[in-house]
Amino acid sequence: MIGNYELLGLLGKGGMAEVYRARALIGPRQGQEFALKKLLPEQENDPGAVAMFAGEGDLARFLDHPHIVKVHEVGTSGESYFLVMDLVDGRDVGQIIKRCRTQGVQWPIDFAVYLTKVLLDALAYAHGAVGPSGKPLGIVHCDVSPSNFFVSRTGDLKLGDFGVARALIDGGAAEVMGKPYYLSPEIFKGQIDAAVDLWACTVTLYELLTLRRPFVGKTPDEVFAAIKTQTYVPVRTIRPEVPEVLEQVISKGFAAEGHNRYLSAQEFAAALEGHYDERVGTPLAISAVVRGLFGTTD
């Protein structure tokens, strides 16, 4: 038990928090199941960890979009801090990519493009979110990656984990804690804006098409060097059937200078329009393939 929720099982655990499947026992959502994110006990006395956790809840108040995991409640129970969120009963895209790679099957091109467009639609909404004053908050997710994008068994597609997101008000924060493989060149200069997320979307599209990360190395420094110099194997070298236009989309997304890339999530999403078959790349079709990859009970 935590608060008014019964914990049904552990879904995952990270360096700061653990996530449980939980059921509401009382209130208007009685009987419904959610994902409950709980700060780890060893983090509860760390003011920085508590502030970051609370910040995720604060930002969530301004985000209500069909492709973003919704936070329904922020609370405390004794010494425990927790968030109650949508339960996305399915898989994250990182797990899907890994399963495709281990089974030796390619993820369909239509699905790759459609998923990336949905991700960009979610980011366009977050980037444009406004606060109570009506002014833009300038939210930047800062941790866009396949492992934070979810496909449910019933076709829901949702971006989650705004735990390290930044609201760039009055200068915002100058630190990003995203995963190294998805960092943009500007991050190394301390620049944090929407370009951070758009670069990570390009990395995600590349991974969906090739099942590989574009920027790799034996050490973090080697990965960072590859990012800074845009050193990666072209998509069509790995998968020749990918249309040339998608190679061009990725090339633009990885341009050396930020002003030569897509300047907004809307612009990036528009570049993907028409490059997937709407009769094929649909949420239900994608979830059906995911069930086939993992089985109905796996």
Backbone torsions as a table, in degrees:
resi	resn	phi	psi	omega
1	MET	NA	141.8	167.6
2	ILE	-148.6	122.8	-173.9
3	GLY	59.4	-131.3	179.6
4	ASN	-97.4	22.5	-173.8
5	TYR	-121.5	139.5	173.2
6	GLU	-94.5	125.5	179.5
7	LEU	-82.5	123.6	-174.2
8	LEU	-99.7	-21.2	-179.7
9	GLY	169.2	151.5	-179.1
10	LEU	-78.2	129.0	177.8
11	LEU	-97.1	-30.4	-178.4
12	GLY	-178.9	163.1	-177.9
13	LYS	-145.4	135.7	177.7
14	GLY	-122.5	-164.5	-177.1
15	GLY	-72.4	-22.4	-176.8
16	MET	-117.1	-27.2	-171.8
17	ALA	-147.2	164.5	173.2
18	GLU	-127.7	151.4	-175.3
19	VAL	-120.6	131.3	-178.9
20	TYR	-118.2	151.1	162.3
21	ARG	-77.2	130.4	-175.2
22	ALA	-138.4	154.3	178.8
23	ARG	-121.5	132.8	176.8
24	ALA	-73.0	130.5	-177.1
25	LEU	-97.2	-25.8	178.5
26	ILE	-140.7	172.1	176.6
27	GLY	92.2	-176.3	-175.5
28	PRO	-65.7	-20.2	-179.9
29	ARG	-104.5	21.5	-178.0
30	GLN	-53.0	131.1	178.6
31	GLY	89.1	-16.2	179.5
32	GLN	-78.6	151.0	179.3
33	GLU	-103.9	144.6	-177.0
34	PHE	-139.0	172.4	167.4
35	ALA	-98.9	125.0	179.6
36	LEU	-110.6	117.5	-179.7
37	LYS	-98.0	123.5	-173.6
38	LYS	-123.3	129.8	176.6
39	LEU	-63.0	136.1	-180.0
40	LEU	-62.4	145.2	-178.1
41	PRO	-54.2	-38.7	-178.3
42	GLU	-70.6	-12.3	179.0
43	GLN	-97.1	-9.7	-171.5
44	GLU	-69.3	-19.8	177.8
45	ASN	-101.4	8.8	178.9
46	ASP	-98.2	108.6	-177.3
47	PRO	-56.9	-36.5	179.6
48	GLY	-65.4	-42.7	179.4
49	ALA	-66.0	-42.0	179.4
50	VAL	-64.1	-41.2	-179.9
51	ALA	-64.8	-41.4	179.4
52	MET	-65.5	-41.6	180.0
53	PHE	-64.2	-45.0	178.4
54	ALA	-64.6	-35.3	179.4
55	GLY	-62.4	-36.9	176.9
56	GLU	-60.4	-42.9	177.9
57	GLY	-65.4	-38.8	179.8
58	ASP	-63.0	-45.4	179.3
59	LEU	-64.2	-36.2	-175.2
60	ALA	-61.8	-24.7	-179.5
61	ARG	-61.1	-24.8	-175.0
62	PHE	-99.8	3.5	-173.9
63	LEU	-117.1	112.3	178.0
64	ASP	-140.2	92.6	-173.7
65	HIS	-143.1	142.9	-176.9
66	PRO	-61.8	-19.9	-179.2
67	HIS	-109.8	21.5	174.5
68	ILE	-125.9	132.8	177.2
69	VAL	-60.5	122.0	-176.3
70	LYS	-88.0	134.4	173.2
71	VAL	-93.0	122.2	-175.5
72	HIS	-95.2	-26.8	-175.2
73	GLU	-154.8	141.8	173.0
74	VAL	-122.7	126.3	-175.4
75	GLY	-154.9	178.2	174.7
76	THR	-131.4	151.5	175.8
77	SER	-141.9	105.9	-172.4
78	GLY	64.7	-121.9	178.4
79	GLU	-93.7	0.5	-172.7
80	SER	-93.8	137.5	174.3
81	TYR	-106.6	136.4	-177.7
82	PHE	-147.5	155.7	172.5
83	LEU	-121.6	140.5	175.5
84	VAL	-110.6	122.0	-171.1
85	MET	-128.6	168.2	169.7
86	ASP	-51.9	138.5	171.5
87	LEU	-93.5	113.3	177.1
88	VAL	-96.7	100.3	-174.5
89	ASP	-83.0	89.4	-177.8
90	GLY	-177.8	-133.6	-176.0
91	ARG	-133.6	152.8	171.1
92	ASP	-87.3	159.3	-174.0
93	VAL	-65.6	-29.0	175.5
94	GLY	-61.7	-41.9	176.8
95	GLN	-64.1	-38.0	179.7
96	ILE	-64.5	-45.3	179.3
97	ILE	-60.9	-44.5	-179.7
98	LYS	-62.4	-42.5	-179.8
99	ARG	-66.1	-40.5	176.0
100	CYS	-59.7	-42.9	-178.2
101	ARG	-64.5	-44.4	-177.8
102	THR	-70.7	-29.2	179.5
103	GLN	-89.9	-5.1	177.7
104	GLY	70.1	32.7	178.3
105	VAL	-119.4	145.9	178.4
106	GLN	-85.6	142.7	172.8
107	TRP	-75.7	130.2	-176.0
108	PRO	-55.4	139.4	-177.6
109	ILE	-60.8	-43.0	178.6
110	ASP	-57.2	-41.1	-179.3
111	PHE	-67.2	-40.5	-179.1
112	ALA	-61.3	-45.4	-178.4
113	VAL	-68.4	-43.9	-178.8
114	TYR	-63.1	-45.3	179.6
115	LEU	-59.9	-41.1	179.9
116	THR	-65.8	-39.2	178.3
117	LYS	-64.1	-41.9	177.8
118	VAL	-62.2	-42.6	177.6
119	LEU	-59.0	-43.4	179.4
120	LEU	-67.3	-37.3	176.7
121	ASP	-61.0	-42.0	178.2
122	ALA	-63.5	-41.8	-179.6
123	LEU	-69.6	-36.2	177.3
124	ALA	-58.8	-41.6	177.8
125	TYR	-65.0	-47.5	-178.5
126	ALA	-63.0	-43.1	-179.0
127	HIS	-62.8	-29.3	-177.8
128	GLY	-98.1	4.4	-177.3
129	ALA	-60.4	145.4	-179.1
130	VAL	-118.2	154.7	178.6
131	GLY	-91.3	-174.6	-178.3
132	PRO	-58.2	-28.3	-179.2
133	SER	-78.3	-8.2	-177.4
134	GLY	88.6	-0.2	179.1
135	LYS	-90.3	145.5	178.1
136	PRO	-59.4	139.3	178.8
137	LEU	-83.8	-23.0	-177.6
138	GLY	67.2	42.0	-178.2
139	ILE	-69.6	131.6	173.7
140	VAL	-122.9	125.3	-175.0
141	HIS	-63.6	-46.0	175.7
142	CYS	72.5	-2.6	178.8
143	ASP	-143.1	38.0	176.0
144	VAL	-66.9	127.9	177.9
145	SER	-166.8	163.4	178.8
146	PRO	-56.4	-32.4	-176.9
147	SER	-73.2	-10.0	177.6
148	ASN	-108.6	14.8	179.0
149	PHE	-123.8	126.5	-166.6
150	PHE	-119.0	144.6	175.3
151	VAL	-120.2	118.1	-179.4
152	SER	-84.8	167.3	179.0
153	ARG	-66.3	-19.3	-177.3
154	THR	-107.5	8.4	173.0
155	GLY	101.6	4.3	175.4
156	ASP	-73.6	136.8	177.7
157	LEU	-121.4	117.7	-171.3
158	LYS	-140.9	136.5	171.7
159	LEU	-87.9	131.8	-179.5
160	GLY	-127.6	-172.8	174.6
161	ASP	57.6	76.5	172.0
162	PHE	-92.3	27.2	-174.6
163	GLY	-63.5	-28.9	178.6
164	VAL	-114.1	15.2	-179.7
165	ALA	-63.8	157.1	179.3
166	ARG	-124.8	140.1	169.8
167	ALA	-105.4	112.9	-171.4
168	LEU	-84.6	66.8	177.4
169	ILE	-103.4	132.0	179.9
170	ASP	54.7	41.9	175.1
171	GLY	99.3	-25.5	177.6
172	GLY	62.8	-162.8	-179.7
173	ALA	-98.9	157.7	-176.6
174	ALA	-110.7	15.0	-176.7
175	GLU	-125.7	140.9	176.6
176	VAL	-126.1	139.6	-177.8
177	MET	-117.5	25.7	-179.3
178	GLY	-68.4	173.6	-178.7
179	LYS	-72.6	137.1	-172.9
180	PRO	-54.0	-38.1	-175.0
181	TYR	-66.2	-16.4	-172.6
182	TYR	-112.2	6.0	-178.8
183	LEU	-73.8	143.4	178.3
184	SER	-90.2	158.5	179.4
185	PRO	-56.8	-33.2	-177.1
186	GLU	-67.1	-26.8	-179.1
187	ILE	-59.8	-34.4	-178.7
188	PHE	-70.5	-12.4	176.0
189	LYS	-102.3	4.3	179.9
190	GLY	82.7	12.5	-178.8
191	GLN	-91.5	122.8	179.5
192	ILE	-127.0	113.2	174.3
193	ASP	-154.5	-169.5	-175.7
194	ALA	-57.3	-25.4	-179.9
195	ALA	-58.8	-29.1	177.4
196	VAL	-57.8	-46.7	-178.5
197	ASP	-72.8	-35.9	-178.5
198	LEU	-67.8	-37.9	175.4
199	TRP	-60.8	-46.5	-179.1
200	ALA	-63.5	-32.3	174.9
201	CYS	-65.2	-37.8	177.2
202	THR	-64.6	-41.7	176.0
203	VAL	-59.8	-43.4	-179.0
204	THR	-63.7	-43.2	177.1
205	LEU	-61.2	-44.0	178.0
206	TYR	-57.3	-46.7	-179.0
207	GLU	-63.1	-42.2	-179.8
208	LEU	-62.7	-35.2	-178.4
209	LEU	-80.2	-30.6	-172.5
210	THR	-115.4	-16.3	-173.7
211	LEU	65.8	20.0	177.7
212	ARG	-131.6	155.1	171.1
213	ARG	-82.6	142.3	-178.6
214	PRO	-73.4	-37.2	-174.0
215	PHE	-112.0	111.6	-173.4
216	VAL	-132.4	168.2	177.9
217	GLY	179.2	165.9	-179.7
218	LYS	-78.0	-19.7	179.2
219	THR	-133.9	160.7	176.0
220	PRO	-56.0	-38.3	180.0
221	ASP	-62.5	-36.7	177.7
222	GLU	-67.9	-38.2	176.4
223	VAL	-62.8	-46.0	-179.0
224	PHE	-62.5	-38.1	179.3
225	ALA	-64.8	-39.8	178.5
226	ALA	-64.4	-38.9	178.6
227	ILE	-64.7	-47.5	-175.6
228	LYS	-64.1	-29.0	-177.8
229	THR	-104.2	4.4	-178.6
230	GLN	53.6	45.0	-179.4
231	THR	-92.9	106.3	179.7
232	TYR	-153.4	159.8	178.3
233	VAL	-82.2	126.4	179.8
234	PRO	-55.9	145.8	-176.7
235	VAL	-55.6	-46.2	-174.2
236	ARG	-71.8	-15.1	172.1
237	THR	-69.6	-33.9	179.7
238	ILE	-86.6	-39.3	-174.9
239	ARG	-137.7	87.4	-171.9
240	PRO	-60.8	-23.6	-177.2
241	GLU	-76.4	-8.3	175.6
242	VAL	-66.0	129.3	-178.6
243	PRO	-59.6	146.9	179.9
244	GLU	-57.3	-33.8	-178.0
245	VAL	-63.1	-33.3	178.3
246	LEU	-73.7	-33.3	172.6
247	GLU	-60.9	-40.1	179.4
248	GLN	-67.3	-36.9	176.9
249	VAL	-60.6	-45.6	-179.3
250	ILE	-67.9	-40.8	178.1
251	SER	-58.9	-41.6	177.8
252	LYS	-67.6	-39.8	179.6
253	GLY	-63.5	-25.2	179.7
254	PHE	-105.6	18.5	-179.9
255	ALA	-58.2	146.7	-175.4
256	ALA	-61.8	-40.6	-178.5
257	GLU	-101.7	133.8	-176.4
258	GLY	-56.6	-35.6	-177.5
259	HIS	-70.4	-12.0	177.0
260	ASN	-93.5	-1.8	178.5
261	ARG	-96.4	-175.5	173.6
262	TYR	-68.8	134.5	-173.0
263	LEU	-93.9	-7.3	177.2
264	SER	-155.0	161.0	176.3
265	ALA	-63.4	-35.4	178.9
266	GLN	-63.0	-43.1	-179.8
267	GLU	-65.0	-42.3	178.8
268	PHE	-62.8	-46.7	-179.8
269	ALA	-60.7	-39.9	179.8
270	ALA	-62.9	-32.7	179.2
271	ALA	-67.3	-20.7	-179.7
272	LEU	-92.9	-14.2	179.1
273	GLU	-59.9	137.6	178.2
274	GLY	84.3	-1.9	-178.6
275	HIS	-110.0	18.1	169.2
276	TYR	-144.6	149.6	180.0
277	ASP	-83.5	114.8	-177.6
278	GLU	-63.7	-17.5	176.5
279	ARG	-82.8	-14.7	-177.8
280	VAL	-109.3	-50.9	-177.7
281	GLY	-82.4	78.4	-179.7
282	THR	-123.8	156.7	179.1
283	PRO	-56.8	-42.9	-178.3
284	LEU	-67.0	-38.9	178.3
285	ALA	-65.5	-41.1	179.5
286	ILE	-64.0	-45.6	-179.4
287	SER	-64.3	-33.3	177.7
288	ALA	-64.9	-41.0	178.0
289	VAL	-66.5	-38.6	178.4
290	VAL	-63.1	-41.8	177.1
291	ARG	-62.5	-36.1	177.1
292	GLY	-66.8	-36.2	179.5
293	LEU	-68.8	-37.8	-172.0
294	PHE	-108.2	-12.2	-175.1
295	GLY	84.5	164.9	-175.9
296	THR	-78.3	-19.5	-177.6
297	THR	-117.4	-9.7	-178.3
298	ASP	-69.6	NA	NA
